[in-house]
Amino acid sequence: MPLIWITGTSGAGKSTLCAHLNSLGHPAVDADWEGYNHWVDRTTGLTVADPPDPVPPGWLDRFSWRVNRQQVEALAAGTEETTYLCGTVENEDDVRDLFALTICLVVDDETLEHRLLTRTTNTFGKHPEELAAALHHNAAVEPTYRSLGATIVDGTRPLDQVTRAVLEAALSSGCRSATHRPAAPA
């Protein structure tokens, strides 16, 4: 069955949406927390098993946040219904062909900064270098994904509205979960 890639800048709401989709009975996987994504040394290609937290200065220049293609292929082969894979990675081009649809959550810089500095689920974005990288990346997210034909969803809207937009995009693209349940009214 089809995989749907839900992406966006760190702090756009991917993990929150993932948990909400699961609570509604839609298979969703958080690529960051369920072992699909890893820090990889750009020079050696080796995966970093235990990265520092917070990352030291220069870390983001030397290490890349990457998804493992073989794991995504296994997910696609092992599911019988539409599944949502949520995350953001530098090597998305390596897996884009595995997705029936890409949905990009977008937020403004003020929302992004507030979410990163106040979230309690992880510390990425609290360190000044990480926050600067996220804000820099945020400027290019929407135009980049529009040019790739992704569905753009405003991640600043209430969670039920974001969820509805994602499920409607999946349905309009022909992706339907066997356990499809409409999102709660907004």
C-alpha positions as CSV (number, residue, x, y, z in Angstrom):
1,M,0.0,0.0,0.0
2,P,1.1,3.6,-0.4
3,L,3.4,5.5,1.9
4,I,2.7,9.1,2.5
5,W,5.7,11.3,3.6
6,I,4.8,14.1,6.0
7,T,7.7,16.5,6.3
8,G,8.5,20.1,7.3
9,T,11.0,21.9,9.4
10,S,11.8,20.8,12.9
11,G,9.0,22.2,15.1
12,A,6.4,22.2,12.3
13,G,4.3,19.7,14.1
14,K,5.2,16.3,12.5
15,S,5.5,14.3,15.7
16,T,2.3,15.8,17.1
17,L,0.4,15.0,13.9
18,C,1.9,11.5,13.8
19,A,0.7,10.7,17.3
20,H,-2.7,12.1,16.5
21,L,-3.0,10.1,13.3
22,N,-2.2,7.0,15.3
23,S,-4.8,7.9,18.0
24,L,-7.4,8.0,15.2
25,G,-6.4,4.5,13.9
26,H,-4.3,5.6,10.9
27,P,-0.9,3.9,10.8
28,A,1.8,6.6,11.3
29,V,5.5,6.3,12.0
30,D,7.7,9.0,13.5
31,A,10.9,8.5,11.6
32,D,12.9,10.4,14.1
33,W,11.9,8.4,17.1
34,E,11.2,4.9,15.6
35,G,14.8,4.4,14.3
36,Y,14.4,5.3,10.6
37,N,16.6,8.5,10.9
38,H,20.2,8.7,12.1
39,W,23.0,11.1,12.4
40,V,25.7,10.2,9.7
41,D,29.2,11.5,9.5
42,R,29.5,13.3,6.1
43,T,33.1,12.4,5.8
44,T,33.2,8.7,6.8
45,G,29.5,7.7,6.1
46,L,29.4,6.1,9.6
47,T,26.2,6.3,11.7
48,V,26.6,8.0,15.1
49,A,25.1,5.7,17.7
50,D,25.0,8.1,20.6
51,P,25.1,11.8,19.4
52,P,25.8,14.5,21.9
53,D,22.9,16.6,23.3
54,P,23.0,19.4,22.7
55,V,25.2,19.2,19.7
56,P,28.5,21.1,19.9
57,P,29.3,24.0,17.5
58,G,30.0,22.8,14.0
59,W,28.1,19.5,14.5
60,L,25.5,20.3,11.8
61,D,28.3,21.0,9.3
62,R,29.9,17.6,9.8
63,F,26.9,15.4,10.4
64,S,23.8,14.8,8.4
65,W,20.3,13.7,9.6
66,R,19.5,10.9,7.2
67,V,16.8,8.3,6.6
68,N,17.7,4.7,5.9
69,R,16.2,3.7,2.6
70,Q,16.1,-0.1,3.4
71,Q,14.0,0.6,6.4
72,V,11.5,2.7,4.4
73,E,11.4,0.0,1.7
74,A,10.6,-2.6,4.5
75,L,7.9,-0.4,5.9
76,A,6.3,-0.1,2.4
77,A,6.5,-3.8,1.9
78,G,5.2,-4.7,5.3
79,T,2.0,-2.6,5.4
80,E,-1.4,-3.5,4.0
81,E,-2.9,0.0,4.3
82,T,-1.8,3.6,3.7
83,T,0.9,4.5,6.2
84,Y,2.2,8.0,7.1
85,L,5.9,8.4,7.6
86,C,6.7,11.6,9.5
87,G,10.1,13.3,9.5
88,T,12.6,15.5,7.8
89,V,15.9,14.4,6.5
90,E,18.7,15.8,4.3
91,N,18.7,12.8,1.9
92,E,15.0,12.8,1.0
93,D,15.9,12.6,-2.7
94,D,17.1,9.0,-1.9
95,V,13.6,7.9,-0.8
96,R,11.2,10.2,-2.6
97,D,10.3,7.5,-5.1
98,L,8.9,5.3,-2.3
99,F,6.1,7.8,-1.5
100,A,2.7,8.1,-3.2
101,L,2.3,11.6,-1.8
102,T,4.4,14.2,0.0
103,I,2.7,16.6,2.5
104,C,4.7,19.4,3.9
105,L,3.7,21.2,7.1
106,V,4.7,24.8,7.1
107,V,4.8,27.4,9.9
108,D,6.0,31.0,10.2
109,D,9.4,31.8,11.9
110,E,7.7,33.1,15.0
111,T,5.7,29.9,15.6
112,L,8.8,27.8,14.7
113,E,11.0,29.5,17.2
114,H,8.4,29.4,20.0
115,R,7.7,25.7,19.4
116,L,11.4,24.8,19.4
117,L,12.3,26.8,22.5
118,T,9.3,25.5,24.5
119,R,8.8,21.9,23.4
120,T,9.4,19.2,26.0
121,T,9.7,16.1,23.7
122,N,13.3,16.7,22.7
123,T,15.9,19.4,22.9
124,F,16.7,19.9,19.2
125,G,16.4,23.6,18.4
126,K,17.1,24.9,21.9
127,H,20.8,25.3,21.2
128,P,21.5,28.6,19.2
129,E,23.2,26.8,16.3
130,E,20.3,24.4,16.0
131,L,17.7,27.1,16.2
132,A,19.5,29.2,13.5
133,A,19.7,26.1,11.2
134,A,16.0,25.4,11.6
135,L,15.1,29.1,10.9
136,H,17.4,29.1,7.9
137,H,15.8,25.9,6.6
138,N,12.3,27.2,7.2
139,A,12.7,30.0,4.7
140,A,13.1,27.5,1.8
141,V,10.7,24.8,2.9
142,E,7.5,26.0,1.3
143,P,8.8,27.1,-2.1
144,T,11.0,23.9,-2.4
145,Y,8.1,21.6,-1.6
146,R,5.7,23.5,-3.8
147,S,8.1,23.1,-6.7
148,L,8.2,19.3,-6.0
149,G,4.4,19.1,-6.2
150,A,3.9,18.4,-2.5
151,T,0.7,19.3,-0.7
152,I,1.3,22.2,1.6
153,V,-0.5,22.3,4.9
154,D,-0.5,25.2,7.3
155,G,0.9,23.7,10.5
156,T,-0.1,26.7,12.6
157,R,-3.8,25.7,12.4
158,P,-5.4,23.6,15.2
159,L,-4.4,20.0,15.2
160,D,-7.8,18.7,14.1
161,Q,-7.7,21.0,11.1
162,V,-4.2,20.0,10.2
163,T,-5.2,16.3,10.5
164,R,-8.3,16.8,8.4
165,A,-6.2,18.5,5.7
166,V,-3.7,15.7,5.7
167,L,-6.4,13.0,5.5
168,E,-8.2,14.9,2.7
169,A,-5.0,15.2,0.7
170,A,-4.4,11.5,1.1
171,L,-8.0,10.7,-0.1
172,S,-7.8,13.1,-3.0
173,S,-4.6,11.4,-4.2
174,G,-6.2,8.0,-4.1
175,C,-4.6,6.8,-0.8
176,R,-7.2,5.4,1.5
177,S,-6.5,3.6,4.8
178,A,-8.4,0.4,5.5
179,T,-9.2,1.9,8.9
180,H,-10.0,5.3,7.4
181,R,-11.8,7.5,9.9
182,P,-12.6,11.1,9.1
183,A,-10.9,13.7,11.3
184,A,-12.9,15.4,13.9
185,P,-14.8,18.5,12.8
186,A,-12.9,21.7,13.2
